[in-house]
Amino acid sequence: MKNNDYLFNEHNKEEFPPAHTAEHLLNQVMIQMFHCDRSYNAHIERKKSKMSFILNHKPTRQEEKEIERRMNELIQEDLPVTYELVDRAHIPDGVTLDRLPNDVSEMLRLVHIGTFDICPCIGKHVRSTSQIGRFEMLGTNWDESNHSFRIRFQSYPIEVYFKMMFSLSKRRTSFLFVQFILLLCNLISNLMNQTAILTITGSDGTGESGLQADVRTITALGCHAVSAITTITIQNTLGIQCFYDIPCDIVAAQIEAIVNDVQPTVIKIGMIRSVEMLNVIVNTIVKYKPKHVVFDPVISSFSEREIDESRCYLAD
């Protein structure tokens, strides 16, 4: 039987898919952070949304920031949104139906967001979490008598954000300028939807290896390349004349700046010429826990000059 042969309950409103998908994510984030139930009261709209949860304590400001951080991290992971049709007798463990109306249809549609969340729902959603664009908390309210915590938030694709920022109007702006801004918004949206890969390595002025080659490869794979430079080489096609190692604190600052903003899911490690530099990078990996790490140590150049003078690739 085809999916559209099933009879579902009619949906009572036209939802904004990015915000509605964000609702699913926020429910699971709150469950994992505060061990609470899913929201007992939610108003999901295009301009701003509200969700209320029963918690055992008022969240701290740090916890509120962590909610927003986790939401945007999940959005950037580009988790797929998929659907599963099941009858009420075969509902998976952990999925509750107590929030559904009494006249709910016998056949239910379960919405999966990667392996992070699963929930029965008949609303509209985006195809993957990166299409949510950006999650922004507008404010919170705490009701001590009921232990109710309300979150007000916005969720919008990046192009929507820029359209709001520029407040485009054909009566006030030339047609060509409007078209240019819309094109720019689409380009930025595509960039935001790409997987970010951070390469930590040395710079090769010839462009044949190191940072320059990594950026070309990452871009060719359709991903967004970001970088932190460990060493600058003085070289040409005849070989390397000398090295200038970037101070460890500067490398650490480069990495911190990128990770705190772009939040790459993959880190690729290349030329490291000291144990101190290795420790800086290891500490970053331990702190931020990227999804994937590619370790590609550079031991010698094509001219057989030893790159790693400290043999740090042998360090524990």
Secondary structure as UniProt FT lines:
FT   HELIX           3..5
FT   HELIX           17..34
FT   STRAND          41..43
FT   STRAND          49..54
FT   HELIX           61..76
FT   TURN            77..78
FT   STRAND          80..87
FT   HELIX           88..90
FT   TURN            93..94
FT   TURN            98..99
FT   TURN            102..103
FT   STRAND          107..113
FT   TURN            114..116
FT   STRAND          117..120
FT   HELIX           129..132
FT   STRAND          134..143
FT   TURN            144..147
FT   STRAND          148..156
FT   HELIX           158..166
FT   TURN            170..172
FT   HELIX           175..192
FT   STRAND          196..203
FT   TURN            205..206
FT   HELIX           210..220
FT   TURN            221..222
FT   STRAND          224..236
FT   TURN            237..238
FT   STRAND          239..245
FT   HELIX           248..261
FT   STRAND          266..269
FT   HELIX           275..288
FT   STRAND          292..295
FT   TURN            302..303
FT   TURN            309..310
FT   HELIX           312..314
//
